[in-house]
Amino acid sequence: MFMRLISFVFVFFFAVPATAQQDQISADILTGWRTKNGSHVAAIVLTMAPGWHTYWRAPGDAGVPPVMDWSQSRNLSTVNVLWPTPSVYWTDGFRSIVYKNKVILPLVINPDSSGDIYLAGSLRLGVCKDICIPALLEVEANLAATITRMDSKIAAAMVDQPYSAAESNVSNVSCQISPDSNGLQLTATLELPSVGQQEDVVVETSNPKVWVATPQIQRTGNLLKIVTRLIHVDGSHILLERSSLRFTILGDAHAVDIQGCG
């Protein structure tokens, strides 16, 4: 299965011509507002054509993660994307973590100085329906330092984040890590209340070259057991820091974001 996924990514980027990509997805900037602490809150609005979807930061088995390049911006130090809660999408036995129709991605931007920010971004995204194609979108906007009024659309997207571990009464997160034939097996036990009748889990590491399989999960009361495999894409050994592991529990009631395990 792992080699099949690698083949899928190869086809996605190199075999499908990037033609008419603007017909499937478009991107706009909401210029937002300057906060009292000097950061600026803006947002990217991604609008998909009917039936198309794009991917969350961790795209799942058959997706490609979004890549954003802000290097052409001016008066910009850092950009932090706040990812609203995504949906789970299954096709041909593969799980993807996606956004459908329209999504607003809030950006928390730290400028180099107190003046206006010229925000210029290059977005490399995957968009899928019956086929998948790559999209390259260019966005730019001037973010005025004098605008301090909050944008309600961005604020709503910021609220639509997974709850933190503290907000969700997570009382314990423990991990067992063991080698297997191709990489590592991770078994995690999370103590937290149910997030809905249907639960899915996404496991992330800090290394983008580590592929994480769709976990098997089992709930018993407030205990959620998660078992998954981790494989380095070039076959190298994996140096795994427990503190860098990230678990997102997606439920039909709400979602929870948990960082690190003991």
N, C-alpha and C positions, 0 to 999 in steps of 0.2 A: 504493500500500500504506500509506503514512504516514497519509493521510486516513482510510483504513479503520480503522487502529488508533485514531485519535482518536475516530472514531464508536463504536468498541467501548467505549472508556473512558466516553464520554457515556452510552451505554446502561447500562453497568454501574452507574453511580452514580445515574442519574435515572429510568430506565425500569422497573427491577425493584424492586418493593416489598420493604422490608427486614422481611419477616414470617418468623417461625419461625426466625430466624437462629441461635438457641441450639440448635436441633436439629442443625445441621450442624457446629458448632464450639463448644468451650468453653475457658475459660481459667482456670488456677489459679496460685497463687504458691507456690513453694518458698522458705521464709524464709531458708535458708542460714546463713551464719556471718560473723562479724566477723574481719577479718584483722589481722595484727600491725601493718601500716602504717596501719590506721584505716579502710580501705575496707570495704565490705560486699559479699559475693557472695551473690546470690539468683538466682531464675530464674522465667520464665514457662513454664508447661506448656500447650501447645496440643494439644487432642485433637479430631481430626476424625471424623465419622461415616464408616462404611465407604464407600470409593470417592471420598471428597471430599479435596481438597487446598487448601492455602493457599500464600502466596508468600514467597519469600526477599526479602532487602533490595532486590535488583535483580530485578524479577519477569519480565523478558523481554518478548517482543513483545506478548503478549496478556494480561498481568497488571497488577495495580495494587499499588504498593509499600505495605507496612504502615506505618501512622502511629501513633506512641505519644505520648501527652500525659501527662506526669507533674506537671503544674503544681499539682495539688491536694495533692501530697505535703507533708510537713513534715520539717524537718531533712534536706533533700536538696539537694545542690549540682549534681551531674552523674550521668547514667546512661549507661553504655556497654553496648550489646548485643553479645554475642559470638555470631556466627551459625554454627551447625554446618553442615557440608557438605550442600548441597541435592542434589536430583535434577533431571534434565532431562526435560521432558514436552512432547511434540509433539501438537498437535491442529489439524486443518484447515490444515496448513502453517505454523502459528505455533508458536514455541518459548516455553515458559514455564519458569521456574526455581522449583521448588516443594518443599514438605514434604508428605508423605503420612502418614496415620494419626495419628502423635503425634510432637511435637518438643519438646525442652526448650531454651529460649533463655536461656543464662546472662546475668545482669546484674551488672556491676561498678559499684557505687554509691559515690559519694563524699559523705559527709554534711557539713553545715555545722559540726556539733559532735560531740562524742564520745558523745552519748546515743543512745537508740533512734531509729529512723527509721520514720515512718508513710508507707508507700508506697501511693499511690493513682494508678491509671493508667486512661486511656481508650484502648482499642485499636481502631483502624479497620482491618479486614482484609478481603481478598477471599477467598471460598471458592467452589470450583468443583467440579462433577461434570459432568452433562449441561448444566447452566446455571451461571451465575455470579451470586452475590448478595453484597451488602456486609454485613458483620457489625460491630456496635458492641458491644464487650465492656468491662465495668467490673470492675476488680480492685482489691483493697486488702489490706494485711497490715501488721502491726507487726513490724519487724525489730529484734530485741533485740540490744543491744550486748554482752550477757553471753554470747551463744552463740558459741563459737569452734570447735566441732567441725565438721569438713568434712562436707558432704552428698555421698555417693558418686554419687548420680544427677546432680547438677550437675557434679561433677568429671568424670564420664564424658562429659558433653556438651561440656565445655571441651576435652577431649582431641580430640573429633571436629571439630576446626577444620582448614581447609586448612593445609598446611605453609607456612612462610615461604619467601622466595626463598633465604635462606641454607641452610635445612634441605634444600632441593631442588636444591642445586648449580646455581642459576641464575647464569650467568657474564656474560651481557650482555643488555641490553634497549635496543633502539633504535627510534625512531619517525620516520616521515616524515608530514607533515601538509600537505595541499594543498586548495585550495577546489574545490568542484564546484558544480553548478547550484543546489542548495538549501542547502548547508551546507559541511561539510568531509569529506574522505576521509582516513582514518587507516590507515597501513600500519605495522605493528609487527613487528619480528623479535626473537624471544626465543630465547636459547640455553639450553636445559635438557633433561634426559633425558625420555623419554616417561613419561606418567603412566598409561598403559594402552593397550589396543588401540583403545578408543573414547575420543576426546578432544573436549571442547566448551570454548568460551572465552566468558566474559562480560567485557565491557569497560564500565567505569563512569567517569564524570567527577564532579567535585565539585558540578556544577550540576544539580539535579533537573529543570530545564526542558529539558535537552538529551537528546533521544531518540537512542539508539545502536542501530543495526541489528544483527541477528544476524550475527556475523562469518563470513567465509569463511576457512577455515584450511587450511594445507598444511604437512605435516611432511616434512623431509628430514634424516634422521639426528637430530642434537640441535638442529636449527634448526626453529622453529615460526613460520611466517609468518601474520600475521593482517591481514585487510583488512576495514574496516567504514566505515559512513557515520555522521556525526553531524549532527543537524538540531535547531535550536532550535524548541520547540513553537509559539512565536508569531512565527516568521520572523525574529527578530533575529539580528544577527551573534553569532558564538560567540567568546568569549575563552577560549582553551584553554591551561591551564598543564600542561606535560608532567609536572611533579611530582605533579599531582593525578590523573593517569590511574591506573586500577586494573585489573589483569588477574587474573581467576580462571580457572585451568585446571582443568576438571573431567574426571577420568578414572575408569575402572573399577578402577584400583589405588589412587589417592589423588587429592587436589586440592592446588593450589598457589595462594597469594595473593601477587601481585607488585604493588608500588606504585611508580609513577613510571617514566619512561623517558627516555633520553638523545636 
